[in-house]
Structures are given as structure tokens and as C-alpha cells.
Amino acid sequence: MRWRMLPTTLLLVCTGACMSAPKTVQQPESFINLKRPERIWVTKSSGEQMVVDRPRLFGDTLFGHAAGQQEVWFPLSQARLVEARQIDRVRTGVLIGAGATGLLYLLSQVAGSGTSADRNDIDRPEMIVVLPLRIPPFR
């Protein structure tokens, strides 16, 4: 029963494990141009809040798509607060470490599931395999 839940649990953990909750961006111009975020959260000077998908800057104007794929254009100077999800290094490291540990555990279980050589087999000559080896003479 618990093994059936494993893929679902892993999917949920991996989906958001490397990203943080939206954090305030100190320099929105350079962040948007360099990081190309998929989504940002903007609070305008008027207090209006919106989610902008695929934001791009053209000069000082922010362009993107709001809810319902409606295009939005407005000067970035009207934005009082810009937030975006960013890569969380600690969570990413934990995810990679957990994945590597799980992989090593799986490999150890697979490798340990075969039959091993028994100490008593060494005394039986039929269990020893001798490979013919030809060494060419030196000239």
C-alpha cells in the first residue's frame, strides 16, 4: 500500500522543491532581463495586485500576460513591489542529496539480491574457472 503512494509523493516533492516562495526583487529591471522568470507578482503604486506571466521589458515598460491571457503594458516605475520565485539552493541540495541516497540504496538492494560465493565453494575445483591465457614470447 505505501509503495503505491511513493510516485505521487516524489512528484509533489520534486515539483516545487527547488523553488522558493515569491520573494521581493530588489532590482526588477536586471532581474527580469537576466533571469527571464516565467511569472512575477506585481503590486502597483495604486495598490492593484496582478500576476504577470512571461514578463519582458521594452525600455522601461513591462509587458506580459495577466490572468486570462490578457496583455498588460505599463511603465515599471508604476510598480511599487515586484516579487518572483527564485531557486532555493538549500532545498535543491537536499533534493539532490535525497535522490543520490535513494539511488545508492536502490543499487545496494539490487546488487545484494544475487547469490554470493560461498566459502565452501573455494574447495570445489569444479567451481574454479580457468581462462586460457597466451603470452607471446619476447623477440
N, C-alpha and C positions, 0 to 999 in steps of 0.2 A: 504494500500500500504506500509506504513512504517513498519508494523508488519512483512511483508514478508522479509524485509531486516535484521531483528533482529538476526535470527540464523547465517546468514553469517557474520554479524558484530561481534557477540560474538565469533565465530570461529576464525576470524582473530585476534581479541584482545587476546584471550587465547593462540593462537599458540605460540607467541613469547613474551608474557607479562612477564614471569618470568626470561627470559634470557637477558643478556646484549649483546651488540655488542662485537666482538672479542677484548679482552684486552691482553696486554703483560703479559706473565707469567714470574715471576722473577726466580723461581726455577723449571724448566721444569721436572727434574727427579722426585722430590717428588710430583709435581702436577699430572703428568701422572700416577704414581703408586697409589696415594691415591684417586684421583677423577675419574679416568678412563673415560676421556672425549670421546665423540663419534667422535669428529672431532677437529683437530688443524690446524692452518695455520703456515707454517714454511718458514722462509727466510734463505737460506743457506749463508755461507760466500762468495760464488761465486756470490751471487745476485739472484740466482734462487729461485722462489717462488713456493710453492706447498701446496695443501690441502691434509692432511693425515687423512683418515678415520680409526677409531678403532685403534689408536696408542697404542703400547705396548713397554716397554723397556726390553731388554735382555742384562743385564750388562750395558754397555754404548752405546749400539746400539739401535736405534729407528727402529721399524718395524711397518708397516701399509699398507694401500691400498691407492694408488693415484687415480686420475681420470681414469675411465675405469677398475677399479678393478685390476690394475697393482700393484704387490707387490713392496714395496720400503724398502730398508735396508740402513742405513747409520749411522755413529757414531754421537751421539748427539753433540759432540764437533764441528762438521761442521755446526751446526745450529747457525746462528747469532741472530735470533729472533724467538720466539715461542709465538703464540697467541691462545687463546681459549675463547669460550663463557663461561660465568660464571653466576651463579644465582644472580640476582639483588634483594636484599632484599626489597628495596623501591617499586619496581614495583610489586613484589609478594604480599606485604602488601596491596597495592592499589587494586590489583585484588581480594584478599580475602575480603577486606572491601566492594568493589563494589558488589561482589557476595552475601555477607551476607545482605547488604542493599536491593538488589533486591529480595532476598528470603523473607525478612521481609515484604517488600512491597507487594509481591505476597500473602503471608499468610494473611496480613491485608485486602487485597481485597477479598480473598476467605471467610474469616471469616465475613466480613461486608456485604456479599451479601445475607445472610439469613434474615428471618424475625425476628425482635426482639420483646420482650414482650412490650405490650402497657400498659401505666399506667392505663388505664381504665379496663384492664383485671383483675386487682387485686380485683376489686369489684365484679366480677362474680364468684360465688362459683363453677360453673362447670369447670372453668379453673384451679382450685387448685387441685393438685394431692396429695392424702394422701396415703402413703405406710404403710401397717400394720407392726408394729414392736413389736415383742415379746421379753420381757426381762425376762430371767429365774429368779425365786426368789432365794435369798441367803439362804443357809442352814447352 
